[in-house]
Amino acid sequence: MVTADEIPDGKGHDPPHPESCEGAFAQSTPSRGLRIAFLVLCTVGVLLSADLLRLHVRVHLDPNYHSLCAISETIDCESVAFSSYAVFAGLPVALWGLLGYLVMGGLSIWGIYRYQGKSVWPFGMLFWMSLFASLVSVILFSVSAKWIQSLCVICIVTYVVNFALLALAFAELKRLRLGPFSALREEIQHYSRRRHGLSAYVIAVAGALGVLYIAIPPYWQTEITQGPRSLLTGRTADGANWIGARKPVVEISEFSDYQCPFCLQGHLLARKLVYEYPDRVRLVHYHFPLQQHPEAFQYAKIAFCSGEQGKFWESNDFLFTHGRRTDLVTPREISSALGIDPEELTACLEKATSREAILEDLAEGRSFNIQGTPTFVIDGRVYPGSIPESVLCLH
C-alpha cells in the first residue's frame, strides 16, 4: 500500500522536504543582523572620527593641550594631527571620515527599515564604499609610517573598523550569492524604485558638505611668527638669543629642537606670551638638538649662523615651520627666504664656532638634567613639555 507521503510529484522526483526548502531560502535571504552590525561599526567610526576631529582642533588651537595617545615620537597622535597630511581638499581628514561613516550608517539604517524580500540593498553600495575606505586606510597608514614617521593609535582603530565594515559587506554579498559588481548592478537597475529617496539623500549630503566648507575656518593654518617684528632682541652674556623685555619680570629659557614634533607648539605659546607682555616677559632660546633627529644639529647651526647676519629669529621661525618636512632645508633655500648672504652662511656653517655654540647650549641643558624637548626653565625650575598656566599666574 502506497501512502500519501510516497506518492511521486508527477515529474519523477520526490516532493521537496520542507526543511530543505527553508534552508535554501535562508541562504538567499538578506540578513537583518548584518545590517545592524554594520550600523554599530559605523557608530563606532563616528565616535572615533569625532574624537580625532576634537584632537585636530585642540592641537592647533590650544598650545597647552597634550593628548593621551602622544606616547612617544613613534606613537604620537599629535604629530599626525599637526602634519599637513591631516587636511585634505580644504577639510580635516577626520571630518571626511566622520561624514563617510554618517553616510554609510544612514544607508544601513535605510536597509534595516526597508528590509524586505531578497533585496541586497544597500550592501551593493556599502561594499564599494567600505572598500574605498579600506584603501584610504592603507594609504593613510603608509603616509604616517613613511612621511610623518609617527603613528596615531585612534587612526589605526578606525582603519580596523573600515576593514571590519568591508568584511561585513562581503559576508552579506556572499550569503546572497552575489558578486560586488552584480550587487551594484542590481541596485542601479532598481534605482527608479528609490529615485526620490536617493536623490534627497545625495542632496542632503552635498548640502551638509557645502555648509561645512562655509562654516569651518582654516584653523589649522598656523600663523607662524615672522621674525621679531617690533620686539626687542639681543643676546645674553653666554651668547643665547633672546626676544622680549629688556628688563624682564619673567625670563623663560627654552630648550628646543627644530625637528621635534612638539617644539613648535611650545614655542608658539612662549612667543604668544612675549607678544602679550613685551615689557615683562623675555624668551631665551637654547638649541637642544636630539640625536634621533638627523638634521636637528645642522638646523641649529643654520639658525646660529643666520643670527651672525642679524636674522636669528627669522631663521628660527622658518626652521620651526619647515624643519619636519621630508626634504631637507638647505642653506641656499634659507638664504633666499631671509635675504642673507649664502656664501657667508655656508662659510659660517663650516667653521668650528657654529658647532661649539650648539655644544655649549647642549651643555647648558644638561646642567638642568634636560632629557627631551621642548623643555622650559623659569627661575631655575624645569618644566618639560609646556609651561604650566599655574606657573605663569604666579608671575
C-alpha positions, 0 to 999 in steps of 0.5 A: 500500500502506497501512502500519501507521503510516497506518492511521486510529484508527477515529474519523477522526483520526490516532493521537496522536504520542507526543511530543505526548502527553508534552508535554501531560502535562508541562504538567499535571504538578506540578513537583518543582523548584518545590517545592524552590525554594520550600523554599530561599526559605523557608530563606532567610526563616528565616535572615533572620527569625532574624537580625532576631529576634537584632537585636530582642533585642540592641537592647533588651537590650544598650545597647552593641550597634550593628548593621551595617545602622544606616547612617544615620537613613534606613537604620537597622535599629535604629530599626525594631527599637526602634519599637513597630511591631516587636511585634505581638499580644504577639510580635516581628514577626520571630518571626511571620515566622520561624514563617510561613516554618517553616510554609510550608517544612514544607508544601513539604517535605510536597509534595516527599515526597508528590509524586505524580500531578497533585496541586497540593498544597500550592501551593493553600495556599502561594499564599494564604499567600505572598500574605498575606505579600506584603501584610504586606510592603507594609504593613510597608514603608509603616509604616517609610517613613511612621511610623518614617521609617527603613528596615531593609535585612534587612526589605526582603530578606525582603519580596523573598523573600515576593514571590519565594515568591508568584511561585513559587506562581503559576508552579506554579498556572499550569503546572497550569492552575489558578486560586488559588481552584480550587487551594484548592478542590481541596485542601479537597475532598481534605482527608479524604485528609490529615485526620490529617496536617493536623490534627497539623500545625495542632496542632503549630503552635498548640502551638509558638505557645502555648509561645512566648507562655509562654516569651518575656518582654516584653523589649522593654518598656523600663523607662524611668527615672522621674525621679531617684528617690533620686539626687542632682541639681543643676546645674553652674556653666554651668547643665547638669543633672546626676544622680549623685555629688556628688563624682564619680570619673567625670563623663560629659557627654552630648550628646543629642537627644530625637528621635534614634533612638539617644539613648535607648539611650545614655542608658539605659546612662549612667543604668544606670551612675549607678544602679550607682555613685551615689557615683562616677559623675555624668551631665551632660546637654547638649541637642544638638538636630539640625536634621533633627529638627523638634521636637528644639529645642522638646523641649529647651526643654520639658525646660529649662523643666520643670527651672525647676519642679524636674522636669528629669529627669522631663521628660527621661525622658518626652521620651526615651520619647515624643519619636519618636512621630508626634504631637507632645508638647505642653506641656499633655500634659507638664504633666499627666504631671509635675504642673507648672504649664502656664501657667508652662511655656508662659510659660517656653517663650516667653521668650528664656532657654529658647532661649539655654540650648539655644544655649549647650549647642549651643555647648558641643558644638561646642567638642568638634567634636560632629557627631551624637548621642548623643555622650559626653565623659569627661575631655575625650575624645569618644566618639560613639555609646556609651561604650566598656566599655574606657573605663569599666574604666579608671575 
